Amino acid sequence: MASGKAASEGGKAGGKLAATLTPLRINSLSPGKYFDGGGHGLYIRVDGNGGKFWIQRIVIHGKRREMGLGSYPLISLAEAREAARANKKLTYLGGDPQAERRKAKASITFAEAAEQYLASKLDGFSNEKHRKQWRATLEQYAFPVLGHMAVKAVAVPDVLRVLNPFWREKNATASRLRGRIESVLSWATVAGHREGDNPARWGGNLAELLPKPSKLAQGDNQPAVALAELPRWWRLLLKREGMAAKALQFVVLTAARSGEVRGATWDEISIPEVEGCDSAIPAIWTIPASRMKNGRAHTLPLTAEAVALLRSLPRLEGSNFVFFAPRGGSLSDTLISAIMRQMHQNETAEGREGFLDPVNKRPAVPHGLRSTFRQWAAERGYARDMAEIQLAHFIGSEVERAYQRSDMVERRRAMMADWSAFLEGRAASGNVVTMRQGHVG
């Protein structure tokens, strides 16, 4: 490695340009400035903390200037050289690379800002599921509203358009989304793509316009179909066509979360390859830990009704999703939610109350169906642990959870068969307990 002034200031060593940089050499550099060969004015500056930054000295319209090209290793040596060559060519043709950069920054969209932010941050997340959730949440909820907008133009009303539709019904998700939008906009401000206050900031901003999460009911804040109304609701659901309706049926038959159902793939499901399967056949659905909220694999017994539903589904060539979207990929949460919303609206259009939660009087949503199942299981007299395991909730201590990992699969299979019988208005295998409306905690 070259040393002294010729190395740290570039210039010439022995009448020749100093040796060009290499990744190995860059990693061993001490603080100073080190030029790369090639005649494009590229050098790397190493600060006292070991940070490395690309700089290009270039003449623009007769004036010598220095341009920052990003930090190393985020910008590789090859990428820095290519950028330097492109800038040199642009100036040769009479252009101004600095002006072009300002123009590019001024026109970046929210979606582009999010991608650049994620490119620099996702590697810092140790959990693969967390990385996927970060991107998926933005793509599902924020991009349809903000994605096409210039990031500098995003304002408070735009953020509210994203959050308002589900701030009450899915507050945990909406709160995480708000924080993620805030992070993207904060990055965009620091990167020079926008100015002013962050419209997604909570304190002294959205806190004045949205109900505080702590004030929203926890646990019971997902509106559920009243237990007494569920069989009629189920009959109406069975009349609906389409993949979203089928997915919602599977949500009910398994008491799984809608996200778990939407992401289900055929390799997670094991059913006999014979016709006429009934509830005695040990068909199961095993959801991998990477897709579970609690980070643990979850096994669900499949009843005859669930198996029959699966066998009725078409397959999409090139897709492994059980419930696929019209254009491939997994279904969106909004499609499933829309089914329940339409069912409620049809009821109210005919002069009936609709499918309202018996406690908070709000229209039922998919996640609330788990509360309805939990109430049914309690009133049927099923053991609390069985119902909680079916819902993939943690139960008891770590020791108890390890012991219960046997999962009670066959006992839960019988419970879910009774649940299916209740939905269809058939006699269950055990004694029916008098129902009451409301929620079970």
PETABEL-V303278 format. One record per residue. RES is the residue in one letter. OMEGA is omega in whole degrees, 0 to 359 (none if undefined). D_FIRST is the distance of its C-alpha to the first C-alpha in whole Angstrom. Layout:
res=RES omega=OMEGA d_first=D_FIRST
res=RES omega=OMEGA d_first=D_FIRST
This chain:
res=M omega=178 d_first=0
res=A omega=182 d_first=4
res=S omega=176 d_first=6
res=G omega=186 d_first=10
res=K omega=182 d_first=12
res=A omega=181 d_first=11
res=A omega=186 d_first=8
res=S omega=180 d_first=11
res=E omega=180 d_first=13
res=G omega=177 d_first=12
res=G omega=182 d_first=15
res=K omega=176 d_first=14
res=A omega=182 d_first=12
res=G omega=179 d_first=14
res=G omega=179 d_first=17
res=K omega=176 d_first=15
res=L omega=178 d_first=13
res=A omega=181 d_first=10
res=A omega=179 d_first=8
res=T omega=180 d_first=10
res=L omega=172 d_first=9
res=T omega=178 d_first=10
res=P omega=181 d_first=12
res=L omega=180 d_first=10
res=R omega=181 d_first=7
res=I omega=183 d_first=10
res=N omega=182 d_first=12
res=S omega=185 d_first=9
res=L omega=172 d_first=9
res=S omega=181 d_first=11
res=P omega=181 d_first=14
res=G omega=178 d_first=13
res=K omega=184 d_first=13
res=Y omega=183 d_first=11
res=F omega=173 d_first=12
res=D omega=177 d_first=13
res=G omega=176 d_first=14
res=G omega=176 d_first=18
res=G omega=180 d_first=20
res=H omega=178 d_first=21
res=G omega=183 d_first=19
res=L omega=172 d_first=18
res=Y omega=179 d_first=15
res=I omega=179 d_first=14
res=R omega=179 d_first=16
res=V omega=181 d_first=15
res=D omega=184 d_first=18
res=G omega=179 d_first=19
res=N omega=180 d_first=20
res=G omega=178 d_first=17
res=G omega=184 d_first=19
res=K omega=186 d_first=17
res=F omega=180 d_first=19
res=W omega=177 d_first=19
res=I omega=174 d_first=20
res=Q omega=173 d_first=21
res=R omega=188 d_first=22
res=I omega=178 d_first=25
res=V omega=180 d_first=29
res=I omega=181 d_first=32
res=H omega=175 d_first=35
res=G omega=181 d_first=34
res=K omega=179 d_first=32
res=R omega=182 d_first=28
res=R omega=175 d_first=27
res=E omega=180 d_first=25
res=M omega=173 d_first=25
res=G omega=181 d_first=24
res=L omega=178 d_first=23
res=G omega=184 d_first=23
res=S omega=176 d_first=21
res=Y omega=12 d_first=19
res=P omega=179 d_first=19
res=L omega=172 d_first=23
res=I omega=184 d_first=22
res=S omega=177 d_first=19
res=L omega=180 d_first=17
res=A omega=180 d_first=19
res=E omega=179 d_first=22
res=A omega=178 d_first=20
res=R omega=180 d_first=20
res=E omega=178 d_first=23
res=A omega=180 d_first=25
res=A omega=177 d_first=23
res=R omega=181 d_first=24
res=A omega=179 d_first=28
res=N omega=181 d_first=28
res=K omega=179 d_first=27
res=K omega=180 d_first=30
res=L omega=179 d_first=32
res=T omega=177 d_first=32
res=Y omega=180 d_first=32
res=L omega=176 d_first=36
res=G omega=181 d_first=37
res=G omega=181 d_first=36
res=D omega=182 d_first=34
res=P omega=178 d_first=32
res=Q omega=178 d_first=32
res=A omega=178 d_first=36
res=E omega=179 d_first=36
res=R omega=179 d_first=34
res=R omega=179 d_first=36
res=K omega=180 d_first=39
res=A omega=179 d_first=37
res=K omega=183 d_first=37
res=A omega=186 d_first=41
res=S omega=182 d_first=42
res=I omega=180 d_first=40
res=T omega=177 d_first=43
res=F omega=180 d_first=44
res=A omega=178 d_first=43
res=E omega=178 d_first=40
res=A omega=180 d_first=39
res=A omega=180 d_first=40
res=E omega=180 d_first=37
res=Q omega=177 d_first=34
res=Y omega=182 d_first=35
res=L omega=180 d_first=36
res=A omega=182 d_first=32
res=S omega=187 d_first=31
res=K omega=189 d_first=33
res=L omega=180 d_first=35
res=D omega=179 d_first=32
res=G omega=178 d_first=32
res=F omega=183 d_first=36
res=S omega=184 d_first=36
res=N omega=181 d_first=40
res=E omega=179 d_first=40
res=K omega=179 d_first=43
res=H omega=179 d_first=42
res=R omega=181 d_first=40
res=K omega=181 d_first=42
res=Q omega=179 d_first=45
res=W omega=182 d_first=43
res=R omega=184 d_first=43
res=A omega=181 d_first=46
res=T omega=179 d_first=48
res=L omega=182 d_first=46
res=E omega=184 d_first=47
res=Q omega=188 d_first=51
res=Y omega=187 d_first=52
res=A omega=185 d_first=49
res=F omega=180 d_first=48
res=P omega=182 d_first=52
res=V omega=188 d_first=53
res=L omega=191 d_first=49
res=G omega=184 d_first=47
res=H omega=185 d_first=48
res=M omega=170 d_first=48
res=A omega=186 d_first=46
res=V omega=180 d_first=44
res=K omega=183 d_first=45
res=A omega=183 d_first=48
res=V omega=182 d_first=49
res=A omega=183 d_first=51
res=V omega=180 d_first=54
res=P omega=180 d_first=56
res=D omega=177 d_first=54
res=V omega=179 d_first=52
res=L omega=177 d_first=56
res=R omega=177 d_first=57
res=V omega=191 d_first=54
res=L omega=187 d_first=56
res=N omega=185 d_first=59
res=P omega=182 d_first=60
res=F omega=180 d_first=59
res=W omega=181 d_first=59
res=R omega=187 d_first=62
res=E omega=182 d_first=62
res=K omega=189 d_first=58
res=N omega=180 d_first=57
res=A omega=179 d_first=55
res=T omega=181 d_first=53
res=A omega=180 d_first=54
res=S omega=177 d_first=52
res=R omega=180 d_first=49
res=L omega=179 d_first=49
res=R omega=179 d_first=49
res=G omega=181 d_first=46
res=R omega=175 d_first=44
res=I omega=179 d_first=45
res=E omega=180 d_first=45
res=S omega=179 d_first=41
res=V omega=181 d_first=40
res=L omega=176 d_first=42
res=S omega=177 d_first=40
res=W omega=182 d_first=37
res=A omega=179 d_first=38
res=T omega=180 d_first=39
res=V omega=181 d_first=35
res=A omega=176 d_first=34
res=G omega=182 d_first=36
res=H omega=178 d_first=39
res=R omega=180 d_first=42
res=E omega=174 d_first=43
res=G omega=183 d_first=46
res=D omega=177 d_first=47
res=N omega=185 d_first=46
res=P omega=179 d_first=49
res=A omega=179 d_first=49
res=R omega=182 d_first=49
res=W omega=185 d_first=51
res=G omega=179 d_first=52
res=G omega=183 d_first=54
res=N omega=181 d_first=54
res=L omega=178 d_first=55
res=A omega=179 d_first=57
res=E omega=187 d_first=59
res=L omega=182 d_first=60
res=L omega=176 d_first=60
res=P omega=179 d_first=62
res=K omega=180 d_first=59
res=P omega=182 d_first=58
res=S omega=180 d_first=60
res=K omega=179 d_first=63
res=L omega=181 d_first=63
res=A omega=178 d_first=65
res=Q omega=178 d_first=63
res=G omega=182 d_first=64
res=D omega=186 d_first=67
res=N omega=174 d_first=65
res=Q omega=184 d_first=65
res=P omega=185 d_first=68
res=A omega=172 d_first=70
res=V omega=177 d_first=73
res=A omega=185 d_first=76
res=L omega=181 d_first=77
res=A omega=182 d_first=81
res=E omega=189 d_first=79
res=L omega=179 d_first=77
res=P omega=178 d_first=79
res=R omega=177 d_first=80
res=W omega=181 d_first=76
res=W omega=179 d_first=75
res=R omega=178 d_first=78
res=L omega=179 d_first=77
res=L omega=182 d_first=74
res=L omega=179 d_first=75
res=K omega=184 d_first=76
res=R omega=179 d_first=73
res=E omega=175 d_first=71
res=G omega=184 d_first=67
res=M omega=180 d_first=64
res=A omega=178 d_first=64
res=A omega=178 d_first=67
res=K omega=179 d_first=67
res=A omega=179 d_first=63
res=L omega=176 d_first=66
res=Q omega=180 d_first=68
res=F omega=174 d_first=66
res=V omega=182 d_first=64
res=V omega=185 d_first=68
res=L omega=182 d_first=69
res=T omega=185 d_first=66
res=A omega=179 d_first=65
res=A omega=174 d_first=62
res=R omega=182 d_first=59
res=S omega=178 d_first=59
res=G omega=177 d_first=55
res=E omega=179 d_first=56
res=V omega=182 d_first=58
res=R omega=181 d_first=57
res=G omega=183 d_first=53
res=A omega=176 d_first=56
res=T omega=185 d_first=55
res=W omega=180 d_first=57
res=D omega=175 d_first=55
res=E omega=189 d_first=56
res=I omega=179 d_first=59
res=S omega=177 d_first=62
res=I omega=180 d_first=65
res=P omega=179 d_first=68
res=E omega=177 d_first=68
res=V omega=179 d_first=71
res=E omega=175 d_first=74
res=G omega=180 d_first=76
res=C omega=176 d_first=74
res=D omega=188 d_first=75
res=S omega=180 d_first=74
res=A omega=181 d_first=74
res=I omega=186 d_first=72
res=P omega=175 d_first=68
res=A omega=182 d_first=66
res=I omega=174 d_first=63
res=W omega=181 d_first=60
res=T omega=181 d_first=57
res=I omega=182 d_first=55
res=P omega=182 d_first=51
res=A omega=182 d_first=50
res=S omega=181 d_first=47
res=R omega=183 d_first=50
res=M omega=180 d_first=52
res=K omega=182 d_first=52
res=N omega=177 d_first=52
res=G omega=179 d_first=49
res=R omega=177 d_first=52
res=A omega=185 d_first=53
res=H omega=180 d_first=57
res=T omega=180 d_first=60
res=L omega=175 d_first=62
res=P omega=180 d_first=66
res=L omega=179 d_first=67
res=T omega=178 d_first=71
res=A omega=181 d_first=73
res=E omega=180 d_first=73
res=A omega=179 d_first=69
res=V omega=179 d_first=69
res=A omega=178 d_first=71
res=L omega=181 d_first=69
res=L omega=182 d_first=66
res=R omega=180 d_first=68
res=S omega=186 d_first=69
res=L omega=174 d_first=66
res=P omega=175 d_first=64
res=R omega=177 d_first=61
res=L omega=181 d_first=58
res=E omega=179 d_first=57
res=G omega=179 d_first=53
res=S omega=178 d_first=53
res=N omega=180 d_first=54
res=F omega=177 d_first=55
res=V omega=180 d_first=59
res=F omega=187 d_first=59
res=F omega=178 d_first=57
res=A omega=182 d_first=57
res=P omega=181 d_first=59
res=R omega=182 d_first=56
res=G omega=183 d_first=54
res=G omega=180 d_first=52
res=S omega=177 d_first=54
res=L omega=174 d_first=57
res=S omega=179 d_first=56
res=D omega=183 d_first=57
res=T omega=180 d_first=59
res=L omega=179 d_first=61
res=I omega=178 d_first=63
res=S omega=181 d_first=63
res=A omega=179 d_first=65
res=I omega=180 d_first=68
res=M omega=179 d_first=69
res=R omega=179 d_first=69
res=Q omega=179 d_first=71
res=M omega=178 d_first=73
res=H omega=181 d_first=74
res=Q omega=177 d_first=75
res=N omega=179 d_first=77
res=E omega=182 d_first=79
res=T omega=179 d_first=79
res=A omega=179 d_first=80
res=E omega=174 d_first=83
res=G omega=179 d_first=84
res=R omega=184 d_first=83
res=E omega=185 d_first=81
res=G omega=183 d_first=78
res=F omega=183 d_first=75
res=L omega=173 d_first=75
res=D omega=183 d_first=73
res=P omega=181 d_first=76
res=V omega=185 d_first=75
res=N omega=175 d_first=73
res=K omega=175 d_first=74
res=R omega=180 d_first=71
res=P omega=183 d_first=71
res=A omega=179 d_first=70
res=V omega=184 d_first=66
res=P omega=184 d_first=65
res=H omega=179 d_first=63
res=G omega=179 d_first=66
res=L omega=176 d_first=68
res=R omega=176 d_first=66
res=S omega=178 d_first=68
res=T omega=177 d_first=71
res=F omega=182 d_first=71
res=R omega=178 d_first=70
res=Q omega=179 d_first=73
res=W omega=182 d_first=75
res=A omega=179 d_first=74
res=A omega=183 d_first=75
res=E omega=174 d_first=78
res=R omega=179 d_first=79
res=G omega=178 d_first=78
res=Y omega=181 d_first=75
res=A omega=181 d_first=73
res=R omega=183 d_first=70
res=D omega=180 d_first=67
res=M omega=181 d_first=68
res=A omega=181 d_first=68
res=E omega=177 d_first=65
res=I omega=179 d_first=63
res=Q omega=180 d_first=64
res=L omega=181 d_first=63
res=A omega=174 d_first=59
res=H omega=174 d_first=60
res=F omega=178 d_first=59
res=I omega=173 d_first=62
res=G omega=181 d_first=62
res=S omega=177 d_first=60
res=E omega=179 d_first=57
res=V omega=179 d_first=59
res=E omega=181 d_first=62
res=R omega=178 d_first=59
res=A omega=180 d_first=58
res=Y omega=184 d_first=62
res=Q omega=183 d_first=63
res=R omega=171 d_first=60
res=S omega=167 d_first=63
res=D omega=181 d_first=63
res=M omega=188 d_first=67
res=V omega=184 d_first=66
res=E omega=175 d_first=70
res=R omega=177 d_first=71
res=R omega=177 d_first=69
res=R omega=178 d_first=70
res=A omega=178 d_first=74
res=M omega=182 d_first=73
res=M omega=174 d_first=72
res=A omega=176 d_first=75
res=D omega=178 d_first=77
res=W omega=178 d_first=75
res=S omega=178 d_first=75
res=A omega=178 d_first=79
res=F omega=180 d_first=79
res=L omega=185 d_first=77
res=E omega=177 d_first=79
res=G omega=178 d_first=83
res=R omega=178 d_first=83
res=A omega=179 d_first=85
res=A omega=184 d_first=82
res=S omega=181 d_first=82
res=G omega=180 d_first=83
res=N omega=180 d_first=85
res=V omega=178 d_first=84
res=V omega=180 d_first=84
res=T omega=184 d_first=85
res=M omega=171 d_first=82
res=R omega=180 d_first=81
res=Q omega=179 d_first=79
res=G omega=185 d_first=76
res=H omega=170 d_first=73
res=V omega=185 d_first=72
res=G omega=none d_first=69
